[in-house]
Amino acid sequence: MSTAPRLTALDALHRSLGATMTDFAGWDMPLRYASERDEHNAVRTRAGLFDLSHMGEITVTGPEAAAFLSYALVGNIATVGNGRARYTMIVQEDGGIVDDLIVYRLGETEYMVVANAGNAQIVLDALTGRVGGFDAEVRDDRDAYALLAVQGPESPAIMKAVTDADLDGLKYYAGLPGTVAGVPALIARTGYTGEDGFELFVAPEHAEQLWRALTEAGAPHGLIPCGLSCRDTLRLEAGMPLYGHELTTALTPFDAGLGRVVKFEKEGDFVGREALQAAAGRAESAPPRKLVGLIAEGRRVPRAGFPVVADGKVIGEVTSGAPSPTLGKPIAMAYVDAAFAAPGTEGVGVDIRGTHEPYEVVALPFYKRQK
């Protein structure tokens, strides 16, 4: 028997705005409000407002919280400063990626792990299963938070209109408690769009008040509500991986070109260490397929799973593809054989329903904002 999708605290508001809703990871979420291209361009040039309340928050507390997280995850969580955040991953014993995560240090012995919506329960179960022997507690806080994001070059000006928190002192990948439009929030300078922006963790009962205040403050700056569709094209242009596409349990962080998140030098053992050391060695001696960018010469759009071809042979597979509003052409991320991974490699194409469409191999990301 299928269960009804979960609703965020802003569900009625999204519907009143005419949003096209979609089932995403068991949640009913806004896909778009009007034109996804307009929403995408608003974030690149002005600002967009997102409801990301489907993400999974897990709190870890206790005297050995840092030691536990350093054991359970591939990063060195003990070196995360108070009020800072770190991008990391949780892997299986064989090194396969279970999920990519952001870990926020909220206090001396308190951390918040934010997992992708579709993996939140899996990550919660894995952390609960690994905490034995540590003086630490794992708590499911998914129902304790709504998550709103303001993204785009105008986001600092919009936020300054509704908070007196020290935004100028808030670095990228940091968070601080504050009040936004009268609502208590964790203000984080993080995002998934390639732009400057803020993610605001608040109690669900405050979500609508905050959304309306941000909408009002953002109106003079061109802020519009944005759905998951443009979030996907924004992250694709920024070369950011999406779980289930660029990241899977069949890949280690080294296979995904993200070996830098694995910290072998940290104290003590951690889950997957042995397998990841072997994967690191393989990546150095004989690189597996590499993640590259592809830009279409024509107009046909590649989709996940389409074969990448050269010299009449399959040399890889598209993991994500979409029209790029910023570049004005279809783009894709793909894993390809190392021999074809250098930018400018000629003769590479994508098999789109039997036709080999020519593509240019480029380094990621496709888009980088001007600081």
C-alpha positions in Angstrom: 0.0 0.0 0.0 1.5 3.4 -1.0 1.6 6.1 1.6 0.6 9.7 0.9 3.5 12.1 0.5 4.6 14.2 3.4 3.7 17.9 3.4 6.0 20.8 4.4 4.7 23.6 6.7 4.4 25.7 3.5 2.3 23.3 1.5 -0.9 25.5 1.5 1.1 28.6 0.7 2.8 26.9 -2.3 -0.6 25.9 -3.7 -2.0 29.4 -3.2 0.9 30.6 -5.3 -0.1 28.2 -8.1 2.9 25.9 -7.7 3.2 22.8 -9.8 3.7 20.1 -7.1 5.6 16.8 -7.4 6.4 13.8 -5.2 10.1 14.0 -4.4 11.6 11.5 -2.0 8.2 11.0 -0.3 7.4 14.7 0.0 5.0 16.8 -2.0 7.3 19.6 -3.2 7.0 22.6 -5.5 8.6 21.8 -8.9 8.0 25.3 -10.3 5.7 28.3 -9.8 5.7 29.6 -13.4 8.7 29.4 -15.7 11.6 27.3 -14.4 13.9 29.3 -16.8 12.8 32.6 -15.2 13.3 31.1 -11.7 16.8 29.9 -12.7 17.7 33.3 -14.1 16.3 35.1 -11.1 18.8 33.1 -8.8 21.7 33.8 -11.2 21.0 37.6 -11.5 18.8 38.6 -8.5 17.5 36.1 -5.9 15.2 33.1 -5.4 13.4 31.8 -2.4 13.2 28.0 -1.8 11.4 25.6 0.5 13.8 22.9 1.3 12.0 21.4 4.3 12.3 17.9 2.9 16.0 17.7 3.9 16.8 15.5 6.9 18.2 17.0 10.1 19.8 14.7 12.6 21.2 16.1 15.9 24.2 14.4 17.6 25.1 15.5 21.1 27.4 14.3 23.9 31.0 14.5 25.2 32.1 12.2 22.4 29.9 13.5 19.6 32.9 14.7 17.6 34.8 11.5 18.0 31.7 9.5 17.1 31.1 11.5 13.9 34.7 11.2 12.9 34.3 7.4 13.2 31.0 7.3 11.4 31.8 9.7 8.6 34.8 10.1 6.3 35.7 13.6 7.4 37.6 14.9 10.4 34.7 16.4 12.4 36.9 17.1 15.4 38.5 20.0 13.5 35.2 21.7 12.7 35.1 25.0 14.6 32.2 26.2 16.6 29.7 27.8 14.3 31.3 26.3 11.2 30.0 23.6 8.7 31.7 20.9 6.7 30.8 19.0 3.5 31.4 15.3 4.1 30.1 11.8 3.3 28.9 8.6 5.0 30.0 5.4 3.3 29.5 1.7 3.7 32.3 -0.7 4.9 33.1 -1.3 1.2 33.6 2.5 0.7 30.3 2.9 -1.4 28.7 6.3 -0.8 25.6 6.2 1.3 25.0 10.0 1.2 26.8 13.3 1.0 26.1 15.5 4.1 26.7 18.9 5.7 27.6 18.8 9.3 27.1 22.0 11.4 28.8 22.4 14.8 26.2 24.1 16.9 28.0 24.1 20.2 30.8 22.5 22.2 29.2 19.0 22.1 26.3 19.5 19.6 26.3 18.9 15.9 23.6 18.8 13.2 23.9 16.4 10.3 21.9 17.4 7.2 21.1 14.5 4.9 19.4 14.4 1.5 15.7 13.8 1.7 15.7 10.4 0.1 18.5 9.1 2.3 17.5 10.7 5.6 16.2 7.5 7.2 19.1 5.4 5.9 21.6 7.9 7.3 19.7 8.0 10.6 19.7 4.2 10.8 23.5 4.1 10.0 24.4 6.7 12.6 22.2 5.0 15.2 23.9 1.6 14.4 27.4 3.1 14.7 27.0 5.1 17.9 27.5 2.1 20.3 30.6 2.5 22.5 30.5 6.3 22.2 29.2 8.7 24.9 27.0 10.4 22.3 23.3 10.4 21.4 21.7 10.5 17.9 18.4 12.2 17.6 15.9 12.4 14.7 15.1 16.1 14.4 13.4 16.0 10.9 10.1 17.2 12.3 11.8 20.0 14.4 12.8 22.1 11.4 11.5 23.8 8.3 14.3 24.9 5.9 14.1 28.0 3.7 16.8 29.2 1.4 17.5 32.6 -0.1 19.9 32.3 -3.0 21.4 34.7 -5.4 23.6 37.9 -5.6 20.8 40.0 -4.0 20.5 37.6 -1.0 22.7 39.5 1.4 20.8 42.8 0.8 17.5 41.0 1.3 18.6 39.3 4.5 20.0 42.5 5.9 16.5 44.0 5.7 15.1 41.3 8.0 17.9 40.5 10.5 20.6 42.4 12.5 22.8 39.2 12.6 26.4 39.8 11.6 26.0 38.6 8.0 29.2 40.3 6.8 31.1 38.2 9.4 29.3 35.0 8.4 31.7 33.1 6.2 30.8 30.5 3.6 30.1 27.2 5.3 29.3 28.7 8.6 26.2 29.2 10.7 25.0 31.4 13.5 21.9 31.6 15.6 19.9 34.8 15.1 16.5 36.3 14.6 15.2 36.7 11.1 11.9 38.7 10.7 11.2 38.1 14.4 11.7 34.3 14.0 14.5 32.4 15.8 16.7 30.7 13.2 20.0 29.1 12.5 21.4 31.2 9.7 23.8 29.2 7.5 25.8 30.6 4.6 25.4 27.5 2.5 23.5 26.5 -0.6 23.2 24.3 -3.7 23.0 26.8 -6.5 26.5 28.1 -7.1 25.5 31.5 -5.8 26.0 33.3 -2.5 23.0 32.7 -0.3 21.6 31.6 3.1 19.8 28.6 4.4 17.5 29.2 7.4 16.6 26.5 9.8 13.4 27.4 11.8 10.6 25.8 13.7 7.9 24.6 11.2 5.3 26.9 12.9 7.4 29.9 12.0 8.0 29.0 8.3 5.1 30.9 6.8 5.8 34.1 8.7 9.4 33.9 7.6 8.5 33.1 3.9 6.1 36.1 3.8 8.6 38.5 5.4 11.4 37.4 2.9 9.0 37.8 0.0 8.2 41.3 1.1 11.8 42.3 1.7 12.9 40.6 -1.5 10.3 42.3 -3.8 12.5 45.4 -4.5 15.4 43.1 -5.3 13.6 40.9 -7.8 13.3 37.9 -5.5 10.8 35.2 -6.7 9.7 31.8 -5.3 11.6 29.0 -6.9 11.0 25.2 -7.2 13.1 22.1 -7.3 13.3 22.1 -11.1 15.5 25.2 -11.3 17.4 24.1 -8.2 18.5 21.1 -10.3 19.7 23.1 -13.3 21.5 25.6 -11.0 23.4 22.8 -9.2 24.2 21.1 -12.5 25.7 24.3 -13.9 27.7 24.7 -10.7 29.0 21.1 -11.1 27.5 20.0 -7.8 26.8 16.2 -7.4 23.3 14.9 -6.8 22.8 11.7 -4.9 21.5 8.9 -7.1 23.1 10.5 -10.1 26.8 11.4 -9.6 26.9 9.7 -6.2 25.7 6.1 -5.5 26.7 3.1 -3.3 28.5 1.7 -6.4 31.0 4.6 -6.2 33.5 5.6 -3.6 34.4 9.2 -3.0 37.6 8.6 -5.1 35.5 7.3 -8.0 33.4 10.5 -7.8 36.5 12.7 -7.9 35.8 13.8 -4.3 38.6 11.9 -2.5 39.5 15.2 -0.8 36.7 14.8 1.7 38.3 11.6 3.0 40.6 12.3 5.9 43.0 9.4 6.5 45.1 11.5 8.8 42.5 11.8 11.5 42.8 10.0 14.8 41.3 6.6 15.2 39.6 4.2 12.8 36.5 5.1 10.7 34.0 3.1 8.8 35.3 2.2 5.3 38.9 3.2 6.0 40.5 0.0 4.6 38.3 0.0 1.4 38.9 3.7 0.8 42.6 3.3 1.1 42.5 0.7 -1.6 40.2 2.9 -3.7 42.7 5.8 -3.3 45.5 3.6 -4.5 43.5 2.5 -7.5 42.6 6.1 -8.4 46.2 7.1 -8.3 47.6 4.2 -10.4 44.8 3.6 -12.9 42.1 6.2 -12.6 38.6 4.8 -13.1 36.1 6.7 -15.2 36.2 10.4 -14.4 33.4 12.9 -13.9 33.4 15.5 -16.7 31.2 18.2 -18.2 29.7 17.9 -21.6 28.3 20.8 -23.7 26.1 20.0 -26.7 26.9 21.3 -30.1 23.3 20.8 -31.1 19.9 21.3 -29.3 19.1 17.7 -28.1 19.1 17.3 -24.4 21.0 14.3 -22.8 19.4 12.5 -19.9 20.8 10.4 -17.0 21.6 6.9 -18.3 22.3 7.9 -21.9 25.6 6.3 -23.2 28.6 8.5 -24.0 30.4 7.3 -27.1 33.6 7.8 -29.1 35.0 5.8 -32.0 31.8 3.8 -32.2 32.3 2.5 -28.6 30.6 3.3 -25.3 33.1 5.2 -23.1 30.8 6.3 -20.3 27.4 7.3 -19.1 25.5 10.6 -18.5 24.6 11.1 -14.9 22.7 14.4 -15.2 21.6 16.4 -18.2 19.4 19.5 -18.9 19.2 22.6 -20.9 21.4 25.3 -19.4 19.7 28.7 -19.2 23.0 30.4 -18.5 25.0 28.8 -21.3 22.0 28.6 -23.7 22.9 25.0 -24.6 22.1 21.5 -23.3 24.8 20.3 -20.8 25.5 17.1 -18.9 27.7 15.6 -16.3 29.0 12.1 -17.2 31.5 9.5 -16.1 33.8 8.7 -19.0 36.9 6.6 -19.4 40.0 8.5 -18.3 41.5 8.5 -21.9 38.6 10.7 -23.0 38.3 12.9 -19.9 40.7 15.8 -20.9 38.9 19.0 -21.8 38.8 19.5 -25.5 38.9 15.7 -26.3 37.6 15.3 -29.8 35.1 12.8 -31.2 33.0 12.4 -28.1 29.2 12.2 -28.4 26.1 11.1 -26.5 23.8 8.4 -27.9 20.4 10.0 -27.9 17.9 7.4 -29.0 20.3 5.9 -31.6 21.8 9.2 -32.9 25.3 10.1 -31.8 25.1 13.8 -31.0 28.4 15.6 -30.8 29.5 17.1 -27.4 32.4 19.1 -26.2 34.3 17.7 -23.1 34.9 20.5 -20.5 36.2 20.8 -17.0 33.6 21.2 -14.2 31.9 23.5 -13.2 30.2 24.9 -16.2 29.5 28.1 -14.2 31.4 29.9 -11.5 30.1 33.1 -9.9 32.2 36.2 -9.9 33.3 36.9 -6.3 
